[in-house]
């Protein structure tokens, strides 16, 4: 989706983060007014284009293989 605007497309209701075959982190973003788009999650420019639609009500589904939360706490 080019030129994302929350008032036109709606807030980002859900984000699914996953790895592509080559281990590139990707994300599918779903919008409350319908539709979805896919971005490269590690690409700051792509992520920033949608950040004004991401809020505390956005569900995040991280499907990447990882340890539990406590393993990241130092």
N, CA, C and O atoms as CSV, one atom per row, in Angstrom:
chain,resi,resn,atom,element,x,y,z
A,1,UNK,N,N,0.858,-1.178,0.000
A,1,UNK,CA,C,0.000,0.000,0.000
A,1,UNK,C,C,0.896,1.230,0.000
A,1,UNK,O,O,1.783,1.378,0.840
A,2,UNK,N,N,0.646,2.084,-0.939
A,2,UNK,CA,C,1.416,3.322,-1.034
A,2,UNK,C,C,0.648,4.448,-0.352
A,2,UNK,O,O,-0.582,4.480,-0.396
A,3,UNK,N,N,1.373,5.370,0.276
A,3,UNK,CA,C,0.779,6.562,0.884
A,3,UNK,C,C,-0.290,6.230,1.918
A,3,UNK,O,O,-1.427,6.687,1.810
A,4,UNK,N,N,0.070,5.445,2.908
A,4,UNK,CA,C,-0.852,5.056,3.973
A,4,UNK,C,C,-1.310,6.262,4.776
A,4,UNK,O,O,-0.498,7.091,5.185
A,5,UNK,N,N,-2.607,6.353,4.997
A,5,UNK,CA,C,-3.221,7.385,5.829
A,5,UNK,C,C,-4.243,6.717,6.747
A,5,UNK,O,O,-5.195,6.111,6.254
A,6,UNK,N,N,-4.075,6.810,8.071
A,6,UNK,CA,C,-5.024,6.162,8.977
A,6,UNK,C,C,-6.474,6.602,8.776
A,6,UNK,O,O,-7.388,5.795,8.942
A,7,UNK,N,N,-6.696,7.867,8.420
A,7,UNK,CA,C,-8.078,8.323,8.227
A,7,UNK,C,C,-8.704,7.707,6.980
A,7,UNK,O,O,-9.927,7.589,6.901
A,8,UNK,N,N,-7.898,7.319,6.020
A,8,UNK,CA,C,-8.401,6.722,4.775
A,8,UNK,C,C,-8.430,5.194,4.849
A,8,UNK,O,O,-9.400,4.572,4.417
A,9,UNK,N,N,-7.372,4.589,5.395
A,9,UNK,CA,C,-7.221,3.133,5.409
A,9,UNK,C,C,-7.588,2.504,6.745
A,9,UNK,O,O,-7.803,1.294,6.821
A,10,UNK,N,N,-7.660,3.309,7.794
A,10,UNK,CA,C,-7.947,2.798,9.129
A,10,UNK,C,C,-6.674,2.447,9.863
A,10,UNK,O,O,-5.603,2.336,9.268
A,11,UNK,N,N,-6.807,2.273,11.159
A,11,UNK,CA,C,-5.673,1.901,11.993
A,11,UNK,C,C,-5.184,0.504,11.622
A,11,UNK,O,O,-5.905,-0.277,11.000
A,12,UNK,N,N,-3.956,0.207,12.012
A,12,UNK,CA,C,-3.414,-1.139,11.830
A,12,UNK,C,C,-3.980,-1.979,12.972
A,12,UNK,O,O,-3.647,-1.752,14.135
A,13,UNK,N,N,-4.830,-2.944,12.643
A,13,UNK,CA,C,-5.476,-3.753,13.682
A,13,UNK,C,C,-4.630,-4.934,14.115
A,13,UNK,O,O,-4.730,-5.379,15.258
A,14,UNK,N,N,-3.792,-5.454,13.215
A,14,UNK,CA,C,-2.963,-6.608,13.558
A,14,UNK,C,C,-1.710,-6.634,12.702
A,14,UNK,O,O,-1.708,-6.203,11.549
A,15,UNK,N,N,-0.643,-7.152,13.298
A,15,UNK,CA,C,0.631,-7.326,12.596
A,15,UNK,C,C,1.086,-8.764,12.817
A,15,UNK,O,O,1.137,-9.235,13.953
A,16,UNK,N,N,1.414,-9.453,11.742
A,16,UNK,CA,C,1.983,-10.798,11.838
A,16,UNK,C,C,3.423,-10.724,11.356
A,16,UNK,O,O,3.676,-10.383,10.200
A,17,UNK,N,N,4.380,-11.046,12.247
A,17,UNK,CA,C,5.801,-11.009,11.913
A,17,UNK,C,C,6.271,-12.446,11.721
A,17,UNK,O,O,5.970,-13.322,12.531
A,18,UNK,N,N,7.004,-12.675,10.651
A,18,UNK,CA,C,7.456,-14.031,10.326
A,18,UNK,C,C,8.713,-13.944,9.472
A,18,UNK,O,O,9.075,-12.869,8.992
A,19,UNK,N,N,9.374,-15.078,9.285
A,19,UNK,CA,C,10.560,-15.137,8.431
A,19,UNK,C,C,10.188,-15.606,7.032
A,19,UNK,O,O,9.402,-16.540,6.870
A,20,UNK,N,N,10.759,-14.950,6.019
A,20,UNK,CA,C,10.706,-15.461,4.650
A,20,UNK,C,C,11.650,-16.650,4.570
A,20,UNK,O,O,12.394,-16.921,5.512
A,21,UNK,N,N,11.622,-17.355,3.452
A,21,UNK,CA,C,12.480,-18.526,3.275
A,21,UNK,C,C,13.950,-18.208,3.528
A,21,UNK,O,O,14.686,-19.049,4.045
A,22,UNK,N,N,14.383,-16.999,3.169
A,22,UNK,CA,C,15.787,-16.615,3.344
A,22,UNK,C,C,16.063,-15.994,4.720
A,22,UNK,O,O,17.131,-15.419,4.932
A,23,UNK,N,N,15.106,-16.105,5.660
A,23,UNK,CA,C,15.201,-15.607,7.034
A,23,UNK,C,C,15.068,-14.087,7.140
A,23,UNK,O,O,15.403,-13.517,8.178
A,24,UNK,N,N,14.595,-13.430,6.105
A,24,UNK,CA,C,14.305,-11.998,6.173
A,24,UNK,C,C,13.030,-11.807,6.984
A,24,UNK,O,O,12.009,-12.405,6.646
A,25,UNK,N,N,13.046,-10.992,8.047
A,25,UNK,CA,C,11.828,-10.735,8.805
A,25,UNK,C,C,10.824,-9.915,7.970
A,25,UNK,O,O,11.144,-8.832,7.480
A,26,UNK,N,N,9.630,-10.449,7.826
A,26,UNK,CA,C,8.555,-9.805,7.081
A,26,UNK,C,C,7.387,-9.549,8.030
A,26,UNK,O,O,7.311,-10.142,9.106
A,27,UNK,N,N,6.483,-8.666,7.626
A,27,UNK,CA,C,5.297,-8.405,8.436
A,27,UNK,C,C,4.096,-8.161,7.529
A,27,UNK,O,O,4.172,-7.403,6.562
A,28,UNK,N,N,2.990,-8.817,7.859
A,28,UNK,CA,C,1.706,-8.542,7.225
A,28,UNK,C,C,0.952,-7.606,8.157
A,28,UNK,O,O,0.817,-7.888,9.348
A,29,UNK,N,N,0.460,-6.493,7.619
A,29,UNK,CA,C,-0.299,-5.516,8.399
A,29,UNK,C,C,-1.744,-5.536,7.919
A,29,UNK,O,O,-2.007,-5.392,6.725
A,30,UNK,N,N,-2.684,-5.716,8.851
A,30,UNK,CA,C,-4.109,-5.703,8.540
A,30,UNK,C,C,-4.704,-4.373,9.000
A,30,UNK,O,O,-4.332,-3.847,10.049
A,31,UNK,N,N,-5.631,-3.835,8.205
A,31,UNK,CA,C,-6.205,-2.518,8.464
A,31,UNK,C,C,-7.680,-2.625,8.822
A,31,UNK,O,O,-8.393,-3.485,8.305
A,32,UNK,N,N,-8.136,-1.739,9.716
A,32,UNK,CA,C,-9.519,-1.835,10.189
A,32,UNK,C,C,-10.549,-1.531,9.099
A,32,UNK,O,O,-11.698,-1.957,9.221
A,33,UNK,N,N,-10.178,-0.813,8.045
A,33,UNK,CA,C,-11.119,-0.562,6.951
A,33,UNK,C,C,-11.006,-1.621,5.866
A,33,UNK,O,O,-11.604,-1.491,4.798
A,34,UNK,N,N,-10.230,-2.682,6.143
A,34,UNK,CA,C,-10.096,-3.795,5.205
A,34,UNK,C,C,-8.751,-3.793,4.503
A,34,UNK,O,O,-8.102,-2.758,4.351
A,35,UNK,N,N,-8.358,-4.969,4.084
A,35,UNK,CA,C,-7.134,-5.135,3.328
A,35,UNK,C,C,-5.921,-5.357,4.197
A,35,UNK,O,O,-5.965,-5.235,5.421
A,36,UNK,N,N,-4.840,-5.687,3.527
A,36,UNK,CA,C,-3.565,-5.887,4.219
A,36,UNK,C,C,-2.432,-5.553,3.269
A,36,UNK,O,O,-2.621,-5.448,2.057
A,37,UNK,N,N,-1.248,-5.390,3.845
A,37,UNK,CA,C,-0.046,-5.166,3.064
A,37,UNK,C,C,1.094,-5.918,3.729
A,37,UNK,O,O,1.022,-6.252,4.911
A,38,UNK,N,N,2.139,-6.182,2.969
A,38,UNK,CA,C,3.317,-6.870,3.492
A,38,UNK,C,C,4.518,-5.956,3.357
A,38,UNK,O,O,4.741,-5.342,2.314
A,39,UNK,N,N,5.294,-5.877,4.440
A,39,UNK,CA,C,6.506,-5.062,4.437
A,39,UNK,C,C,7.669,-5.899,4.959
A,39,UNK,O,O,7.474,-6.931,5.601
A,40,UNK,N,N,8.886,-5.429,4.668
A,40,UNK,CA,C,10.068,-6.022,5.274
A,40,UNK,C,C,10.209,-5.385,6.654
A,40,UNK,O,O,10.451,-4.182,6.756
A,41,UNK,N,N,10.061,-6.171,7.712
A,41,UNK,CA,C,9.981,-5.655,9.072
A,41,UNK,C,C,11.245,-4.929,9.505
A,41,UNK,O,O,11.164,-4.028,10.341
A,42,UNK,N,N,12.393,-5.279,8.977
A,42,UNK,CA,C,13.642,-4.625,9.373
A,42,UNK,C,C,13.949,-3.383,8.547
A,42,UNK,O,O,14.952,-2.714,8.795
A,43,UNK,N,N,13.108,-3.062,7.573
A,43,UNK,CA,C,13.293,-1.877,6.758
A,43,UNK,C,C,12.611,-0.696,7.469
A,43,UNK,O,O,11.383,-0.603,7.492
A,44,UNK,N,N,13.409,0.188,8.041
A,44,UNK,CA,C,12.892,1.290,8.854
A,44,UNK,C,C,11.954,2.194,8.059
A,44,UNK,O,O,10.922,2.614,8.581
A,45,UNK,N,N,12.288,2.499,6.824
A,45,UNK,CA,C,11.420,3.361,6.003
A,45,UNK,C,C,10.055,2.733,5.796
A,45,UNK,O,O,9.036,3.416,5.896
A,46,UNK,N,N,10.023,1.432,5.508
A,46,UNK,CA,C,8.730,0.765,5.316
A,46,UNK,C,C,7.936,0.745,6.615
A,46,UNK,O,O,6.736,1.019,6.605
A,47,UNK,N,N,8.587,0.426,7.736
A,47,UNK,CA,C,7.895,0.388,9.024
A,47,UNK,C,C,7.377,1.763,9.418
A,47,UNK,O,O,6.242,1.891,9.878
A,48,UNK,N,N,8.201,2.795,9.240
A,48,UNK,CA,C,7.807,4.154,9.623
A,48,UNK,C,C,6.598,4.656,8.842
A,48,UNK,O,O,5.836,5.477,9.353
A,49,UNK,N,N,6.409,4.182,7.620
A,49,UNK,CA,C,5.266,4.609,6.808
A,49,UNK,C,C,3.936,4.232,7.462
A,49,UNK,O,O,2.909,4.835,7.152
A,50,UNK,N,N,3.939,3.245,8.361
A,50,UNK,CA,C,2.706,2.755,8.986
A,50,UNK,C,C,2.640,3.016,10.484
A,50,UNK,O,O,1.639,2.680,11.117
A,51,UNK,N,N,3.673,3.603,11.062
A,51,UNK,CA,C,3.719,3.720,12.519
A,51,UNK,C,C,2.607,4.589,13.092
A,51,UNK,O,O,2.197,4.371,14.232
A,52,UNK,N,N,2.106,5.564,12.341
A,52,UNK,CA,C,1.036,6.402,12.889
A,52,UNK,C,C,-0.292,5.648,12.995
A,52,UNK,O,O,-1.229,6.139,13.625
A,53,UNK,N,N,-0.383,4.462,12.389
A,53,UNK,CA,C,-1.592,3.643,12.495
A,53,UNK,C,C,-1.468,2.516,13.506
A,53,UNK,O,O,-2.426,1.777,13.734
A,54,UNK,N,N,-0.290,2.377,14.116
A,54,UNK,CA,C,-0.057,1.325,15.108
A,54,UNK,C,C,-0.219,1.939,16.487
A,54,UNK,O,O,0.384,2.969,16.789
A,55,UNK,N,N,-1.035,1.305,17.327
A,55,UNK,CA,C,-1.282,1.851,18.655
A,55,UNK,C,C,-1.401,0.718,19.677
A,55,UNK,O,O,-1.118,-0.438,19.360
A,56,UNK,N,N,-1.810,1.041,20.872
A,56,UNK,CA,C,-1.933,0.057,21.942
A,56,UNK,C,C,-2.996,-0.997,21.705
A,56,UNK,O,O,-3.027,-2.005,22.411
A,57,UNK,N,N,-3.870,-0.789,20.724
A,57,UNK,CA,C,-4.907,-1.767,20.393
A,57,UNK,C,C,-4.490,-2.697,19.254
A,57,UNK,O,O,-5.226,-3.622,18.911
A,58,UNK,N,N,-3.328,-2.461,18.671
A,58,UNK,CA,C,-2.834,-3.293,17.579
A,58,UNK,C,C,-2.358,-4.630,18.141
A,58,UNK,O,O,-1.513,-4.668,19.035
A,59,UNK,N,N,-2.902,-5.722,17.614
A,59,UNK,CA,C,-2.454,-7.061,18.009
A,59,UNK,C,C,-1.193,-7.396,17.226
A,59,UNK,O,O,-1.107,-7.140,16.025
A,60,UNK,N,N,-0.208,-7.978,17.925
A,60,UNK,CA,C,1.042,-8.358,17.270
A,60,UNK,C,C,1.243,-9.861,17.440
A,60,UNK,O,O,1.305,-10.370,18.559
A,61,UNK,N,N,1.343,-10.556,16.321
A,61,UNK,CA,C,1.564,-11.990,16.295
A,61,UNK,C,C,2.977,-12.219,15.767
A,61,UNK,O,O,3.231,-12.086,14.570
A,62,UNK,N,N,3.884,-12.560,16.660
A,62,UNK,CA,C,5.282,-12.778,16.280
A,62,UNK,C,C,5.490,-14.274,16.124
A,62,UNK,O,O,5.556,-15.006,17.111
A,63,UNK,N,N,5.593,-14.727,14.878
A,63,UNK,CA,C,5.736,-16.148,14.591
A,63,UNK,C,C,7.182,-16.584,14.419
A,63,UNK,O,O,7.447,-17.734,14.070
A,64,UNK,N,N,8.126,-15.665,14.664
A,64,UNK,CA,C,9.534,-16.035,14.566
A,64,UNK,C,C,9.899,-16.941,15.731
A,64,UNK,O,O,9.375,-16.792,16.835
A,65,UNK,N,N,10.803,-17.883,15.477
A,65,UNK,CA,C,11.275,-18.775,16.529
A,65,UNK,C,C,12.132,-17.967,17.495
A,65,UNK,O,O,13.017,-17.219,17.079
A,66,UNK,N,N,11.861,-18.127,18.790
A,66,UNK,CA,C,12.574,-17.331,19.781
A,66,UNK,C,C,12.525,-18.018,21.138
A,66,UNK,O,O,11.803,-18.997,21.326
A,67,UNK,N,N,13.297,-17.495,22.076
A,67,UNK,CA,C,13.268,-17.944,23.470
A,67,UNK,C,C,12.116,-17.248,24.178
A,67,UNK,O,O,11.426,-16.419,23.585
A,68,UNK,N,N,11.908,-17.586,25.458
A,68,UNK,CA,C,10.873,-16.873,26.217
A,68,UNK,C,C,11.392,-15.491,26.625
A,68,UNK,O,O,12.589,-15.217,26.531
A,69,UNK,N,N,10.496,-14.639,27.073
A,69,UNK,CA,C,10.821,-13.247,27.377
A,69,UNK,C,C,11.962,-13.125,28.382
A,69,UNK,O,O,12.865,-12.307,28.203
A,70,UNK,N,N,11.923,-13.939,29.441
A,70,UNK,CA,C,12.940,-13.820,30.508
A,70,UNK,C,C,14.357,-14.042,29.992
A,70,UNK,O,O,15.305,-13.535,30.592
A,71,UNK,N,N,14.530,-14.775,28.912
A,71,UNK,CA,C,15.875,-15.014,28.381
A,71,UNK,C,C,16.490,-13.745,27.797
A,71,UNK,O,O,17.706,-13.682,27.614
A,72,UNK,N,N,15.674,-12.733,27.500
A,72,UNK,CA,C,16.160,-11.475,26.957
A,72,UNK,C,C,16.471,-10.438,28.039
A,72,UNK,O,O,17.131,-9.436,27.763
A,73,UNK,N,N,16.005,-10.667,29.254
A,73,UNK,CA,C,16.202,-9.724,30.356
A,73,UNK,C,C,17.590,-9.946,30.938
A,73,UNK,O,O,17.945,-11.065,31.308
A,74,UNK,N,N,18.369,-8.877,31.017
A,74,UNK,CA,C,19.740,-8.959,31.569
A,74,UNK,C,C,19.745,-8.545,33.010
A,74,UNK,O,O,20.798,-8.546,33.649
